[in-house]
């Protein structure tokens, strides 16, 4: 592999307005609607802010009729300065904390939270 293994991620949701409100509150950002006429009128994507020149990957919230949200198939970790901050925001925004901030040795700290759609996400920080 010559590049980072993750290029893009999608978090499937049922109520896009509710999910956008949750993620924008937790990460203090604005998601951007992606317009792609070839993907179909029923599919809606809202992308997280991303910089193609920076380390990491981009991704979006996605609503596709018939595709369920929730479950534990894949866990996406979001980078944070201090994951306890986003953990608290997640709770305030209607999510649920599954595992509070915990040390993972020399790799920093993680938290696990459930969003408003039943998806588990990870939060990672070095402090």
C-alpha positions in Angstrom: 0.0 0.0 0.0 1.5 3.4 -1.0 -1.1 5.6 0.7 -3.3 5.7 3.7 -5.7 2.7 3.8 -8.8 4.8 4.5 -9.9 7.2 1.7 -13.5 7.9 2.7 -16.1 6.9 5.3 -19.9 7.0 5.3 -22.1 7.0 8.4 -25.6 5.8 7.5 -28.5 7.7 9.1 -32.3 7.6 9.1 -33.1 11.2 10.1 -30.5 13.4 8.3 -31.5 16.7 9.9 -31.2 15.2 13.4 -27.9 13.5 12.6 -26.4 16.7 11.1 -27.4 18.7 14.2 -25.7 16.0 16.4 -22.4 16.0 14.5 -22.3 19.7 14.0 -22.8 20.2 17.7 -20.3 17.6 18.8 -17.5 18.7 16.4 -18.4 22.4 16.1 -18.3 22.3 12.3 -20.7 22.8 9.4 -21.4 19.8 7.1 -21.7 20.5 3.4 -24.3 19.0 1.1 -22.7 17.0 -1.7 -24.4 17.4 -5.1 -24.0 14.4 -7.4 -26.7 14.0 -10.0 -25.6 10.4 -10.8 -26.2 9.0 -7.3 -30.0 9.2 -7.5 -32.6 11.6 -6.1 -33.3 9.4 -3.0 -29.7 9.4 -1.8 -28.5 12.4 0.3 -24.9 13.1 1.5 -23.6 15.7 3.8 -19.8 15.8 4.0 -17.6 16.7 7.0 -15.1 19.5 6.4 -11.9 18.0 4.8 -8.7 19.2 3.3 -7.3 17.0 0.4 -3.8 18.1 1.2 -3.9 17.1 4.9 -3.4 13.7 6.6 -6.6 11.6 7.1 -9.7 11.0 5.2 -12.9 12.7 4.4 -16.4 11.3 4.9 -20.1 12.0 5.0 -23.4 11.3 6.6 -25.5 9.3 4.1 -29.2 8.7 3.9 -30.3 5.9 1.5 -33.8 4.5 1.7 -33.7 0.9 2.9 -30.1 1.1 4.3 -30.2 0.9 8.1 -28.1 2.8 10.5 -26.6 1.5 13.7 -24.7 -1.7 14.4 -21.0 -2.2 14.9 -19.8 -3.2 11.4 -17.1 -0.5 11.3 -15.9 2.0 13.9 -14.7 5.4 12.7 -12.5 7.4 15.1 -12.6 11.2 14.9 -9.4 13.1 15.9 -9.9 15.5 18.8 -7.7 17.7 21.0 -9.3 16.2 24.1 -11.9 13.5 23.5 -13.6 14.3 26.8 -14.8 17.6 25.3 -16.5 16.0 22.3 -17.8 13.2 24.6 -19.6 15.8 26.7 -20.9 17.5 23.6 -22.2 14.2 22.2 -24.3 13.7 25.4 -25.6 17.2 25.3 -26.5 16.8 21.6 -28.7 13.8 22.2 -26.2 11.0 21.9 -25.1 8.4 24.5 -21.6 7.7 25.9 -20.8 4.0 25.7 -17.2 4.2 27.1 -16.0 7.4 28.8 -12.5 8.7 28.0 -9.9 6.0 28.7 -6.1 5.7 28.3 -4.7 3.5 25.6 -1.1 3.6 26.7 1.3 5.5 24.5 -1.4 5.9 21.8 -3.4 8.5 23.7 -7.0 8.3 24.8 -10.4 7.2 23.3 -14.1 7.5 24.0 -17.0 5.7 22.4 -20.3 7.4 21.8 -23.5 6.5 20.1 -25.0 9.1 17.8 -28.7 10.0 17.5 -29.1 7.3 14.8 -27.7 4.3 16.7 -24.2 4.5 15.2 -21.2 4.0 17.4 -18.3 6.3 16.7 -14.9 6.6 18.3 -13.2 9.8 19.6 -9.3 9.9 19.8 -7.0 12.4 21.4 -3.3 12.4 22.4 -4.2 14.1 25.7 
